[in-house]
Amino acid sequence: MPLTEAQQLILELFAENRSEASHLAGAAGIHMAASSPRRSADLDLFHDRERAVAEAFEMDRRALDENSFELRVELSQPGFIR
């Protein structure tokens, strides 16, 4: 199954915050095609540097806030935010 409408919208919001070192991974990255039999419950975004994780998160958080999304951080440590 393809990405949900919400996932598509979120990725569009995040697109301008991405760089060559930022990657969509996990099930969402693998099963984006409309013909995929699987749907992912989350979006796994990876970066090649710890600092890049924090910088991208702040830009993404702002984009979500500006578009009336609610964000709940469950875990935050250097290089990893869930």
CNS distance restraints for C-alpha pairs under 8 A (distance, minus, plus):
assign (resid   1 and name CA) (resid  31 and name CA) 6.95 0.50 0.50
assign (resid   1 and name CA) (resid  32 and name CA) 7.28 0.50 0.50
assign (resid   1 and name CA) (resid  33 and name CA) 6.92 0.50 0.50
assign (resid   1 and name CA) (resid  34 and name CA) 5.52 0.50 0.50
assign (resid   1 and name CA) (resid  35 and name CA) 5.90 0.50 0.50
assign (resid   1 and name CA) (resid  36 and name CA) 4.40 0.50 0.50
assign (resid   1 and name CA) (resid  37 and name CA) 4.80 0.50 0.50
assign (resid   1 and name CA) (resid  38 and name CA) 5.01 0.50 0.50
assign (resid   1 and name CA) (resid  39 and name CA) 5.20 0.50 0.50
assign (resid   2 and name CA) (resid  31 and name CA) 6.55 0.50 0.50
assign (resid   2 and name CA) (resid  32 and name CA) 4.90 0.50 0.50
assign (resid   2 and name CA) (resid  33 and name CA) 5.32 0.50 0.50
assign (resid   2 and name CA) (resid  34 and name CA) 4.49 0.50 0.50
assign (resid   2 and name CA) (resid  35 and name CA) 7.02 0.50 0.50
assign (resid   2 and name CA) (resid  36 and name CA) 6.24 0.50 0.50
assign (resid   2 and name CA) (resid  38 and name CA) 7.65 0.50 0.50
assign (resid   2 and name CA) (resid  39 and name CA) 6.40 0.50 0.50
assign (resid   3 and name CA) (resid   7 and name CA) 5.84 0.50 0.50
assign (resid   3 and name CA) (resid   8 and name CA) 6.16 0.50 0.50
assign (resid   3 and name CA) (resid  28 and name CA) 6.81 0.50 0.50
assign (resid   3 and name CA) (resid  31 and name CA) 7.72 0.50 0.50
assign (resid   3 and name CA) (resid  32 and name CA) 5.67 0.50 0.50
assign (resid   3 and name CA) (resid  33 and name CA) 7.93 0.50 0.50
assign (resid   3 and name CA) (resid  34 and name CA) 7.97 0.50 0.50
assign (resid   3 and name CA) (resid  39 and name CA) 6.55 0.50 0.50
assign (resid   3 and name CA) (resid  40 and name CA) 7.24 0.50 0.50
assign (resid   4 and name CA) (resid   8 and name CA) 6.22 0.50 0.50
assign (resid   4 and name CA) (resid  39 and name CA) 7.88 0.50 0.50
assign (resid   5 and name CA) (resid   9 and name CA) 6.17 0.50 0.50
assign (resid   6 and name CA) (resid  10 and name CA) 6.11 0.50 0.50
assign (resid   7 and name CA) (resid  11 and name CA) 6.12 0.50 0.50
assign (resid   7 and name CA) (resid  42 and name CA) 7.89 0.50 0.50
assign (resid   7 and name CA) (resid  43 and name CA) 7.43 0.50 0.50
assign (resid   8 and name CA) (resid  12 and name CA) 6.22 0.50 0.50
assign (resid   9 and name CA) (resid  13 and name CA) 6.26 0.50 0.50
assign (resid  10 and name CA) (resid  14 and name CA) 6.16 0.50 0.50
assign (resid  10 and name CA) (resid  64 and name CA) 7.68 0.50 0.50
assign (resid  11 and name CA) (resid  15 and name CA) 5.87 0.50 0.50
assign (resid  12 and name CA) (resid  16 and name CA) 7.84 0.50 0.50
assign (resid  13 and name CA) (resid  60 and name CA) 7.71 0.50 0.50
assign (resid  13 and name CA) (resid  63 and name CA) 6.29 0.50 0.50
assign (resid  13 and name CA) (resid  64 and name CA) 7.63 0.50 0.50
assign (resid  14 and name CA) (resid  18 and name CA) 6.63 0.50 0.50
assign (resid  14 and name CA) (resid  60 and name CA) 5.84 0.50 0.50
assign (resid  14 and name CA) (resid  63 and name CA) 7.12 0.50 0.50
assign (resid  17 and name CA) (resid  56 and name CA) 6.45 0.50 0.50
assign (resid  17 and name CA) (resid  59 and name CA) 6.50 0.50 0.50
assign (resid  17 and name CA) (resid  60 and name CA) 7.01 0.50 0.50
assign (resid  18 and name CA) (resid  22 and name CA) 5.72 0.50 0.50
assign (resid  18 and name CA) (resid  56 and name CA) 7.42 0.50 0.50
assign (resid  21 and name CA) (resid  47 and name CA) 5.58 0.50 0.50
assign (resid  21 and name CA) (resid  48 and name CA) 5.77 0.50 0.50
assign (resid  22 and name CA) (resid  45 and name CA) 6.78 0.50 0.50
assign (resid  22 and name CA) (resid  46 and name CA) 5.55 0.50 0.50
assign (resid  22 and name CA) (resid  47 and name CA) 4.62 0.50 0.50
assign (resid  22 and name CA) (resid  48 and name CA) 7.10 0.50 0.50
assign (resid  23 and name CA) (resid  45 and name CA) 5.53 0.50 0.50
assign (resid  23 and name CA) (resid  46 and name CA) 5.05 0.50 0.50
assign (resid  23 and name CA) (resid  47 and name CA) 6.45 0.50 0.50
assign (resid  24 and name CA) (resid  28 and name CA) 7.42 0.50 0.50
assign (resid  24 and name CA) (resid  29 and name CA) 5.37 0.50 0.50
assign (resid  24 and name CA) (resid  43 and name CA) 7.14 0.50 0.50
assign (resid  24 and name CA) (resid  44 and name CA) 5.74 0.50 0.50
assign (resid  24 and name CA) (resid  45 and name CA) 4.67 0.50 0.50
assign (resid  24 and name CA) (resid  46 and name CA) 6.43 0.50 0.50
assign (resid  25 and name CA) (resid  29 and name CA) 4.66 0.50 0.50
assign (resid  25 and name CA) (resid  30 and name CA) 7.00 0.50 0.50
assign (resid  25 and name CA) (resid  43 and name CA) 7.55 0.50 0.50
assign (resid  25 and name CA) (resid  44 and name CA) 5.32 0.50 0.50
assign (resid  25 and name CA) (resid  45 and name CA) 6.16 0.50 0.50
assign (resid  25 and name CA) (resid  46 and name CA) 7.07 0.50 0.50
assign (resid  26 and name CA) (resid  30 and name CA) 6.38 0.50 0.50
assign (resid  26 and name CA) (resid  43 and name CA) 7.46 0.50 0.50
assign (resid  26 and name CA) (resid  44 and name CA) 5.84 0.50 0.50
assign (resid  27 and name CA) (resid  31 and name CA) 5.64 0.50 0.50
assign (resid  27 and name CA) (resid  38 and name CA) 7.89 0.50 0.50
assign (resid  27 and name CA) (resid  39 and name CA) 7.37 0.50 0.50
assign (resid  27 and name CA) (resid  40 and name CA) 5.45 0.50 0.50
assign (resid  28 and name CA) (resid  32 and name CA) 5.86 0.50 0.50
assign (resid  28 and name CA) (resid  39 and name CA) 7.13 0.50 0.50
assign (resid  28 and name CA) (resid  40 and name CA) 5.20 0.50 0.50
assign (resid  28 and name CA) (resid  41 and name CA) 7.97 0.50 0.50
assign (resid  28 and name CA) (resid  42 and name CA) 7.02 0.50 0.50
assign (resid  28 and name CA) (resid  43 and name CA) 5.95 0.50 0.50
assign (resid  28 and name CA) (resid  44 and name CA) 7.33 0.50 0.50
assign (resid  29 and name CA) (resid  43 and name CA) 7.94 0.50 0.50
assign (resid  29 and name CA) (resid  44 and name CA) 7.93 0.50 0.50
assign (resid  31 and name CA) (resid  36 and name CA) 5.43 0.50 0.50
assign (resid  31 and name CA) (resid  37 and name CA) 7.73 0.50 0.50
assign (resid  31 and name CA) (resid  38 and name CA) 6.33 0.50 0.50
assign (resid  31 and name CA) (resid  39 and name CA) 6.86 0.50 0.50
assign (resid  31 and name CA) (resid  40 and name CA) 7.66 0.50 0.50
assign (resid  32 and name CA) (resid  36 and name CA) 6.87 0.50 0.50
assign (resid  46 and name CA) (resid  53 and name CA) 7.42 0.50 0.50
assign (resid  47 and name CA) (resid  52 and name CA) 6.13 0.50 0.50
assign (resid  47 and name CA) (resid  53 and name CA) 5.90 0.50 0.50
assign (resid  48 and name CA) (resid  52 and name CA) 7.15 0.50 0.50
assign (resid  49 and name CA) (resid  53 and name CA) 6.69 0.50 0.50
assign (resid  49 and name CA) (resid  79 and name CA) 7.34 0.50 0.50
assign (resid  50 and name CA) (resid  54 and name CA) 6.93 0.50 0.50
assign (resid  50 and name CA) (resid  78 and name CA) 6.28 0.50 0.50
assign (resid  50 and name CA) (resid  79 and name CA) 4.25 0.50 0.50
assign (resid  50 and name CA) (resid  80 and name CA) 7.87 0.50 0.50
assign (resid  51 and name CA) (resid  55 and name CA) 6.28 0.50 0.50
assign (resid  51 and name CA) (resid  78 and name CA) 7.98 0.50 0.50
assign (resid  51 and name CA) (resid  79 and name CA) 7.03 0.50 0.50
assign (resid  52 and name CA) (resid  56 and name CA) 5.91 0.50 0.50
assign (resid  53 and name CA) (resid  57 and name CA) 6.01 0.50 0.50
assign (resid  53 and name CA) (resid  79 and name CA) 5.66 0.50 0.50
assign (resid  53 and name CA) (resid  80 and name CA) 6.98 0.50 0.50
assign (resid  53 and name CA) (resid  81 and name CA) 7.83 0.50 0.50
assign (resid  54 and name CA) (resid  58 and name CA) 6.31 0.50 0.50
assign (resid  54 and name CA) (resid  78 and name CA) 7.77 0.50 0.50
assign (resid  54 and name CA) (resid  79 and name CA) 7.09 0.50 0.50
assign (resid  55 and name CA) (resid  59 and name CA) 6.51 0.50 0.50
assign (resid  56 and name CA) (resid  60 and name CA) 5.98 0.50 0.50
assign (resid  57 and name CA) (resid  61 and name CA) 5.84 0.50 0.50
assign (resid  57 and name CA) (resid  81 and name CA) 7.85 0.50 0.50
assign (resid  58 and name CA) (resid  62 and name CA) 6.24 0.50 0.50
assign (resid  59 and name CA) (resid  63 and name CA) 6.31 0.50 0.50
assign (resid  60 and name CA) (resid  64 and name CA) 6.22 0.50 0.50
assign (resid  61 and name CA) (resid  65 and name CA) 6.15 0.50 0.50
assign (resid  61 and name CA) (resid  71 and name CA) 7.47 0.50 0.50
assign (resid  62 and name CA) (resid  66 and name CA) 6.03 0.50 0.50
assign (resid  63 and name CA) (resid  67 and name CA) 6.31 0.50 0.50
assign (resid  64 and name CA) (resid  68 and name CA) 6.27 0.50 0.50
assign (resid  64 and name CA) (resid  69 and name CA) 4.99 0.50 0.50
assign (resid  64 and name CA) (resid  70 and name CA) 7.16 0.50 0.50
assign (resid  64 and name CA) (resid  71 and name CA) 7.45 0.50 0.50
assign (resid  65 and name CA) (resid  69 and name CA) 5.66 0.50 0.50
assign (resid  65 and name CA) (resid  70 and name CA) 6.99 0.50 0.50
assign (resid  65 and name CA) (resid  71 and name CA) 7.94 0.50 0.50
assign (resid  73 and name CA) (resid  81 and name CA) 7.12 0.50 0.50
assign (resid  73 and name CA) (resid  82 and name CA) 5.66 0.50 0.50
assign (resid  74 and name CA) (resid  81 and name CA) 7.74 0.50 0.50
assign (resid  74 and name CA) (resid  82 and name CA) 5.45 0.50 0.50
assign (resid  75 and name CA) (resid  80 and name CA) 7.74 0.50 0.50
assign (resid  75 and name CA) (resid  81 and name CA) 5.68 0.50 0.50
assign (resid  75 and name CA) (resid  82 and name CA) 5.10 0.50 0.50
assign (resid  76 and name CA) (resid  80 and name CA) 6.00 0.50 0.50
assign (resid  76 and name CA) (resid  81 and name CA) 4.43 0.50 0.50
assign (resid  76 and name CA) (resid  82 and name CA) 6.41 0.50 0.50
assign (resid  77 and name CA) (resid  81 and name CA) 6.31 0.50 0.50
